[in-house]
Amino acid sequence: MTAKELLHNELEKISSGLPRLVRRKVGDNKCRLDVDDIFSMMVRADEAGIMTQLPVFAAARLNRVPHMKPEDLDVCLIAKKLTALQELVEKHVVGAIAIIRLISVVLKLV
């Protein structure tokens, strides 16, 4: 049973009017769409005020959970890295423009 099916089954036990479970075929977007479906179910449960009635879910195999370093979760650190990357790109753009101008001048001389 998938996480999506398990969540849907638990929601059916405590809530009515739940949309049917969409079973997706294997394809490029299956994982993304399944995660979207799970988030949609969680949002509906939250809006209905039944989140506290759901059981606690945990990963059965931790090796299947993506590993994230604490610094990957730090928004401030990500913003600093993005700023540094933008500055580096800007330096390369300025250098490229200077090279293009130099080539333009050389071509006019020929």
C-alpha positions in Angstrom: 0.0 0.0 0.0 1.4 3.4 -0.9 1.5 6.4 1.4 -1.1 8.1 -0.8 -3.5 5.1 -0.5 -2.9 4.8 3.3 -3.7 8.5 3.8 -6.8 8.3 1.7 -8.0 5.2 3.6 -7.5 6.9 6.9 -9.3 10.1 5.7 -12.2 8.0 4.5 -12.6 6.5 8.0 -13.1 9.9 9.6 -14.5 12.1 6.8 -17.2 11.9 4.2 -17.3 13.6 0.8 -13.7 12.7 0.0 -12.9 12.6 -3.7 -12.1 9.2 -5.1 -8.5 8.0 -5.0 -6.7 8.7 -8.3 -4.5 5.8 -9.3 -1.9 7.1 -11.7 0.0 5.1 -14.4 3.8 5.0 -14.4 5.2 8.0 -16.2 7.4 11.0 -16.0 5.1 13.0 -13.7 3.7 10.2 -11.6 5.8 11.0 -8.5 5.2 14.7 -8.7 1.4 14.2 -9.2 1.2 11.7 -6.4 2.9 14.2 -4.0 0.5 16.9 -5.2 -2.4 14.5 -4.4 -1.0 13.9 -0.9 -0.6 17.6 -0.2 -4.2 18.2 -1.5 -5.5 15.6 0.9 -3.6 17.1 3.8 -4.9 20.6 2.9 -8.5 19.3 2.8 -8.0 17.5 6.2 -6.6 20.7 7.7 -9.4 22.8 6.3 -11.9 20.3 7.7 -10.2 20.4 11.1 -9.6 16.7 11.2 -5.8 16.6 11.1 -5.6 15.8 14.8 -7.8 12.7 14.2 -5.3 11.2 11.7 -2.8 8.7 13.0 0.9 9.6 13.2 2.7 8.5 10.1 6.4 7.5 10.0 8.8 6.2 7.4 9.2 2.4 7.5 12.6 2.5 5.7 14.7 5.5 6.6 17.1 4.8 3.7 14.3 5.8 1.3 13.9 9.2 2.9 16.0 11.9 1.1 18.9 13.0 3.2 19.1 16.8 3.7 21.9 18.6 5.6 20.7 21.2 8.1 22.3 24.0 6.1 20.2 22.9 3.1 17.1 23.8 5.1 18.4 27.2 6.2 16.6 29.9 4.1 19.1 32.6 5.1 22.0 30.5 4.0 20.3 29.6 0.7 19.7 33.4 0.1 23.4 34.1 0.8 24.4 31.4 -1.7 22.0 32.7 -4.3 23.4 36.3 -3.9 26.9 35.0 -4.3 25.9 33.1 -7.4 24.2 36.1 -8.8 27.4 38.2 -8.2 29.5 35.6 -9.9 27.2 35.5 -13.0 27.2 39.3 -13.1 31.1 39.3 -13.1 31.1 36.8 -16.0 28.5 38.9 -17.9 30.6 42.0 -17.5 33.7 40.1 -18.7 31.8 38.7 -21.7 30.6 42.2 -22.7 34.2 43.5 -22.5 35.4 40.6 -24.7 32.6 41.3 -27.3 33.5 45.0 -27.4 37.2 44.1 -27.9 36.3 41.7 -30.7 34.1 44.4 -32.3 36.9 47.0 -32.2 39.4 44.4 -33.7 37.0 43.5 -36.5 36.5 47.2 -37.4 40.3 47.6 -37.7 40.6 44.7 -40.1 
